[in-house]
Amino acid sequence: MSDLRRAAPRTSAIAVALGVVVALFLLLPLLVILPVAFSADSFLVFPPQEWSPRWFSAVLNDPAWRDALGLSARIAAGATVLATVAGTAAAFALRRLRRGQRALRTVMLAPLVVPQLVLALGLYLAVDDLGGRAGLGTLLVGQAVLATPIVYLAVAAGLAGVDPALARAARSLGHTWPSVLLRIELPLVARSVAGAAVLAFGLCFDESVLAYYLSPPGRETLPTRIWLDASQSASPAIAAVSTLVIGLAVVLLGLSLLLGRRRR
């Protein structure tokens, strides 16, 4: 026991040091991108020689960037609706199962561990074998597949705090299962569903691998547009767009945390 007590402080110090290293590894690129976004230079230069918000104005006034932003928002919104419905339905369905729950839960979470490149190629080949052609509809479905496990986990966590006796009591009073679901259980986890939808939208909006392989030519989403521009030029406009995406991600994360706090 004394050996464990002596080893515990060393283990804690190592864990803290590793955490600091990982945090710096994740945050340092942001600390570079944010100043460059306000650069007045015509090329990516760090640190900036002069400061100006002109690249934000250039991005917002560029039809190509606006079209990419609108397309990303529309695809993400559609995928969020599909993922929210599918993930919420799966959470309620698995809650009622008595057998095979573990196996089905593993299937639900599989998109989190399958490489996105494999998923993109699988969707492309599947649509091609069915005689179709991969496009924005395929991209929407693919992003919904990626976001469904996130919704499922969030809603399942919310359902874990709901007493099953409430549903049994409602059924004993004559409620059918649709009535129990819509009038009792779903309102109790409504904030969990809303928070999951926010996270799903953020994931779909910022998804790049599926968008790169499944978007038709000339219909690039915002992440794909950033990638293509970065490979062709070194304009600070890329940093400005990245800053806007980072800001949106922070807002969505804050909204999701706010909904979760109110639920608790």
Kinemage of the C-alpha trace (Angstrom):
@kinemage 1
@onewidth
@group {chain A} dominant
@subgroup {mainchain}
@vectorlist {calphas} color= white
{ca met a 1} P 0.000 0.000 0.000
{ca ser a 2} L 2.818 2.408 0.829
{ca asp a 3} L 4.420 1.693 -2.550
{ca leu a 4} L 1.161 2.580 -4.259
{ca arg a 5} L 0.930 5.842 -2.316
{ca arg a 6} L 4.468 6.797 -3.300
{ca ala a 7} L 3.791 5.932 -6.954
{ca ala a 8} L 0.494 7.854 -7.108
{ca pro a 9} L 2.023 11.375 -7.130
{ca arg a 10} L 4.434 10.399 -9.882
{ca thr a 11} L 1.598 8.919 -11.939
{ca ser a 12} L -0.483 12.073 -11.474
{ca ala a 13} L 2.421 14.277 -12.541
{ca ile a 14} L 2.982 12.186 -15.669
{ca ala a 15} L -0.731 12.322 -16.530
{ca val a 16} L -0.793 16.106 -16.088
{ca ala a 17} L 2.324 16.503 -18.247
{ca leu a 18} L 0.854 14.343 -21.002
{ca gly a 19} L -2.387 16.297 -20.827
{ca val a 20} L -0.516 19.583 -21.213
{ca val a 21} L 1.432 18.237 -24.200
{ca val a 22} L -1.749 17.008 -25.908
{ca ala a 23} L -3.521 20.322 -25.230
{ca leu a 24} L -0.629 22.302 -26.713
{ca phe a 25} L -0.542 19.992 -29.733
{ca leu a 26} L -4.244 20.670 -30.348
{ca leu a 27} L -4.249 24.394 -29.579
{ca leu a 28} L -1.030 25.572 -31.229
{ca pro a 29} L -2.451 25.371 -34.790
{ca leu a 30} L -5.358 27.535 -33.642
{ca leu a 31} L -2.966 30.068 -32.158
{ca val a 32} L -1.336 30.323 -35.580
{ca ile a 33} L -4.521 30.419 -37.679
{ca leu a 34} L -6.317 33.115 -35.691
{ca pro a 35} L -3.658 35.855 -36.042
{ca val a 36} L -3.095 35.052 -39.721
{ca ala a 37} L -6.820 35.539 -40.376
{ca phe a 38} L -6.422 39.206 -39.406
{ca ser a 39} L -3.341 39.714 -41.540
{ca ala a 40} L -3.184 42.493 -44.115
{ca asp a 41} L -0.600 40.558 -46.156
{ca ser a 42} L -1.434 38.865 -49.447
{ca phe a 43} L 0.112 35.553 -48.406
{ca leu a 44} L 0.124 33.370 -45.325
{ca val a 45} L 2.739 34.970 -43.091
{ca phe a 46} L 3.221 34.352 -39.380
{ca pro a 47} L 3.424 36.518 -37.457
{ca pro a 48} L 1.473 39.065 -39.556
{ca gln a 49} L 3.312 42.227 -40.505
{ca glu a 50} L 0.130 44.330 -40.573
{ca trp a 51} L -3.365 43.817 -39.183
{ca ser a 52} L -6.630 44.104 -41.107
{ca pro a 53} L -10.049 42.379 -41.241
{ca arg a 54} L -10.109 42.653 -45.033
{ca trp a 55} L -9.933 38.903 -45.619
{ca phe a 56} L -13.173 38.351 -43.709
{ca ser a 57} L -14.848 40.925 -45.950
{ca ala a 58} L -13.328 39.296 -49.029
{ca val a 59} L -14.612 35.867 -48.018
{ca leu a 60} L -18.125 37.055 -47.162
{ca asn a 61} L -18.373 38.961 -50.456
{ca asp a 62} L -17.040 36.109 -52.595
{ca pro a 63} L -19.892 34.147 -54.265
{ca ala a 64} L -17.798 30.966 -54.345
{ca trp a 65} L -17.265 30.978 -50.574
{ca arg a 66} L -20.902 31.905 -49.926
{ca asp a 67} L -22.123 29.066 -52.150
{ca ala a 68} L -19.860 26.602 -50.351
{ca leu a 69} L -21.079 27.859 -46.979
{ca gly a 70} L -24.735 27.579 -48.002
{ca leu a 71} L -24.236 24.083 -49.429
{ca ser a 72} L -22.505 22.903 -46.259
{ca ala a 73} L -25.325 24.315 -44.137
{ca arg a 74} L -28.035 22.657 -46.235
{ca ile a 75} L -26.330 19.266 -46.357
{ca ala a 76} L -25.567 19.406 -42.625
{ca ala a 77} L -29.159 20.386 -41.803
{ca gly a 78} L -30.585 17.481 -43.823
{ca ala a 79} L -28.111 15.005 -42.366
{ca thr a 80} L -28.865 16.305 -38.864
{ca val a 81} L -32.579 15.651 -39.310
{ca leu a 82} L -31.946 12.083 -40.498
{ca ala a 83} L -29.384 11.390 -37.780
{ca thr a 84} L -31.571 12.856 -35.025
{ca val a 85} L -34.567 10.753 -36.029
{ca ala a 86} L -32.515 7.579 -36.480
{ca gly a 87} L -30.391 8.004 -33.343
{ca thr a 88} L -33.353 8.906 -31.131
{ca ala a 89} L -35.421 6.003 -32.452
{ca ala a 90} L -32.508 3.621 -31.886
{ca ala a 91} L -32.036 4.831 -28.303
{ca phe a 92} L -35.708 4.238 -27.476
{ca ala a 93} L -35.775 0.885 -29.286
{ca leu a 94} L -32.659 -0.507 -27.600
{ca arg a 95} L -33.973 0.646 -24.215
{ca arg a 96} L -36.926 -1.719 -24.665
{ca leu a 97} L -34.942 -4.744 -25.847
{ca arg a 98} L -34.139 -7.538 -23.441
{ca arg a 99} L -31.972 -9.650 -25.747
{ca gly a 100} L -29.330 -8.697 -28.271
{ca gln a 101} L -28.972 -5.196 -26.894
{ca arg a 102} L -25.183 -5.359 -26.667
{ca ala a 103} L -24.769 -6.614 -30.240
{ca leu a 104} L -27.093 -3.959 -31.659
{ca arg a 105} L -25.364 -1.249 -29.650
{ca thr a 106} L -22.065 -2.336 -31.200
{ca val a 107} L -23.603 -2.049 -34.667
{ca met a 108} L -24.925 1.427 -33.844
{ca leu a 109} L -21.494 2.624 -32.765
{ca ala a 110} L -19.621 1.037 -35.687
{ca pro a 111} L -19.522 4.263 -37.801
{ca leu a 112} L -17.400 5.860 -35.067
{ca val a 113} L -14.564 3.383 -35.641
{ca val a 114} L -14.882 2.702 -39.376
{ca pro a 115} L -12.437 4.925 -41.315
{ca gln a 116} L -14.299 7.658 -43.164
{ca leu a 117} L -12.411 6.860 -46.358
{ca val a 118} L -13.737 3.288 -46.221
{ca leu a 119} L -17.258 4.600 -45.655
{ca ala a 120} L -16.944 7.027 -48.564
{ca leu a 121} L -15.710 4.348 -50.958
{ca gly a 122} L -18.377 1.916 -49.734
{ca leu a 123} L -21.163 4.418 -50.363
{ca tyr a 124} L -19.755 5.305 -53.773
{ca leu a 125} L -19.526 1.662 -54.870
{ca ala a 126} L -22.936 0.805 -53.422
{ca val a 127} L -24.641 3.620 -55.320
{ca asp a 128} L -22.740 2.687 -58.477
{ca asp a 129} L -23.790 -0.986 -58.191
{ca leu a 130} L -27.411 0.101 -57.836
{ca gly a 131} L -27.156 1.983 -61.113
{ca gly a 132} L -27.064 5.435 -59.571
{ca arg a 133} L -24.464 8.129 -59.349
{ca ala a 134} L -22.933 9.455 -56.148
{ca gly a 135} L -23.821 13.056 -55.435
{ca leu a 136} L -25.168 15.358 -52.776
{ca gly a 137} L -27.848 12.865 -51.754
{ca thr a 138} L -25.196 10.220 -51.123
{ca leu a 139} L -23.140 12.752 -49.168
{ca leu a 140} L -26.163 13.639 -47.032
{ca val a 141} L -26.805 9.987 -46.203
{ca gly a 142} L -23.129 9.392 -45.435
{ca gln a 143} L -22.936 12.306 -43.036
{ca ala a 144} L -26.148 11.133 -41.366
{ca val a 145} L -24.539 7.715 -40.850
{ca leu a 146} L -21.565 9.394 -39.159
{ca ala a 147} L -23.739 11.547 -36.901
{ca thr a 148} L -26.279 8.893 -35.866
{ca pro a 149} L -24.036 7.278 -33.200
{ca ile a 150} L -23.453 10.694 -31.611
{ca val a 151} L -27.201 11.260 -31.356
{ca tyr a 152} L -27.746 7.745 -30.058
{ca leu a 153} L -25.189 8.131 -27.271
{ca ala a 154} L -26.561 11.504 -26.163
{ca val a 155} L -30.188 10.391 -26.141
{ca ala a 156} L -29.355 7.067 -24.480
{ca ala a 157} L -27.539 8.985 -21.742
{ca gly a 158} L -30.643 11.131 -21.249
{ca leu a 159} L -32.903 8.083 -21.139
{ca ala a 160} L -30.697 6.526 -18.474
{ca gly a 161} L -31.969 9.204 -16.082
{ca val a 162} L -35.637 8.492 -16.840
{ca asp a 163} L -37.311 6.050 -14.468
{ca pro a 164} L -38.798 3.103 -16.435
{ca ala a 165} L -41.594 2.993 -13.855
{ca leu a 166} L -43.091 6.099 -15.470
{ca ala a 167} L -43.746 4.233 -18.713
{ca arg a 168} L -45.162 1.224 -16.872
{ca ala a 169} L -47.447 3.459 -14.856
{ca ala a 170} L -48.685 5.199 -18.012
{ca arg a 171} L -49.443 1.875 -19.693
{ca ser a 172} L -51.308 0.692 -16.621
{ca leu a 173} L -53.497 3.798 -16.944
{ca gly a 174} L -54.439 2.921 -20.505
{ca his a 175} L -51.812 4.715 -22.601
{ca thr a 176} L -50.598 2.922 -25.721
{ca trp a 177} L -46.864 2.852 -26.470
{ca pro a 178} L -47.022 5.734 -29.002
{ca ser a 179} L -48.735 7.857 -26.379
{ca val a 180} L -46.165 6.898 -23.740
{ca leu a 181} L -43.351 7.747 -26.141
{ca leu a 182} L -44.706 11.073 -27.388
{ca arg a 183} L -46.316 12.420 -24.218
{ca ile a 184} L -44.047 11.120 -21.451
{ca glu a 185} L -40.631 9.791 -22.475
{ca leu a 186} L -39.782 12.074 -25.391
{ca pro a 187} L -40.554 15.332 -23.508
{ca leu a 188} L -38.309 14.168 -20.656
{ca val a 189} L -35.316 13.812 -22.992
{ca ala a 190} L -36.177 16.690 -25.329
{ca arg a 191} L -33.127 18.702 -24.259
{ca ser a 192} L -30.880 15.701 -24.788
{ca val a 193} L -32.286 15.330 -28.295
{ca ala a 194} L -31.767 19.044 -28.982
{ca gly a 195} L -28.190 18.936 -27.695
{ca ala a 196} L -27.484 15.847 -29.793
{ca ala a 197} L -28.877 17.593 -32.878
{ca val a 198} L -26.559 20.540 -32.283
{ca leu a 199} L -23.541 18.237 -32.032
{ca ala a 200} L -24.654 16.334 -35.135
{ca phe a 201} L -24.960 19.555 -37.124
{ca gly a 202} L -21.465 20.631 -36.099
{ca leu a 203} L -20.029 17.246 -37.070
{ca cys a 204} L -21.753 17.222 -40.471
{ca phe a 205} L -20.945 20.846 -41.242
{ca asp a 206} L -17.228 20.316 -40.660
{ca glu a 207} L -16.976 16.864 -42.275
{ca ser a 208} L -14.411 16.806 -45.081
{ca val a 209} L -13.532 13.244 -46.168
{ca leu a 210} L -16.981 12.203 -47.397
{ca ala a 211} L -17.506 15.650 -48.891
{ca tyr a 212} L -14.248 15.436 -50.832
{ca tyr a 213} L -15.017 12.042 -52.394
{ca leu a 214} L -18.794 12.275 -52.865
{ca ser a 215} L -19.418 15.918 -53.825
{ca pro a 216} L -20.032 16.367 -57.565
{ca pro a 217} L -17.637 18.658 -59.464
{ca gly a 218} L -18.410 22.312 -58.950
{ca arg a 219} L -20.533 21.670 -55.827
{ca glu a 220} L -17.922 21.768 -53.081
{ca thr a 221} L -18.848 22.081 -49.429
{ca leu a 222} L -16.962 24.531 -47.248
{ca pro a 223} L -14.335 22.048 -45.922
{ca thr a 224} L -13.707 20.798 -49.463
{ca arg a 225} L -13.392 24.362 -50.707
{ca ile a 226} L -10.854 25.116 -47.991
{ca trp a 227} L -8.830 22.041 -48.950
{ca leu a 228} L -8.850 22.842 -52.661
{ca asp a 229} L -7.881 26.479 -52.114
{ca ala a 230} L -5.115 25.503 -49.689
{ca ser a 231} L -3.645 23.160 -52.309
{ca gln a 232} L -3.670 25.879 -54.985
{ca ser a 233} L -2.792 29.083 -53.143
{ca ala a 234} L -1.586 30.452 -49.818
{ca ser a 235} L -4.131 33.202 -49.294
{ca pro a 236} L -5.048 34.395 -45.771
{ca ala a 237} L -8.655 33.965 -46.898
{ca ile a 238} L -8.221 30.309 -45.940
{ca ala a 239} L -7.314 31.353 -42.406
{ca ala a 240} L -10.311 33.705 -42.284
{ca val a 241} L -12.706 30.945 -43.314
{ca ser a 242} L -11.100 28.548 -40.834
{ca thr a 243} L -11.576 31.129 -38.089
{ca leu a 244} L -15.266 31.421 -38.943
{ca val a 245} L -15.632 27.633 -38.813
{ca ile a 246} L -13.834 27.517 -35.455
{ca gly a 247} L -16.141 30.215 -34.123
{ca leu a 248} L -19.198 28.279 -35.283
{ca ala a 249} L -17.881 25.111 -33.622
{ca val a 250} L -17.355 26.954 -30.336
{ca val a 251} L -20.887 28.392 -30.474
{ca leu a 252} L -22.422 24.980 -31.195
{ca leu a 253} L -20.430 23.346 -28.421
{ca gly a 254} L -21.480 26.055 -25.968
{ca leu a 255} L -25.121 25.659 -26.997
{ca ser a 256} L -24.921 21.895 -26.532
{ca leu a 257} L -23.385 22.302 -23.065
{ca leu a 258} L -26.047 24.863 -22.156
{ca leu a 259} L -28.824 22.490 -23.144
{ca gly a 260} L -27.215 19.680 -21.162
{ca arg a 261} L -26.832 21.865 -18.069
{ca arg a 262} L -30.470 22.920 -18.197
{ca arg a 263} L -31.530 19.298 -18.581
{ca arg a 264} L -29.632 18.303 -15.464
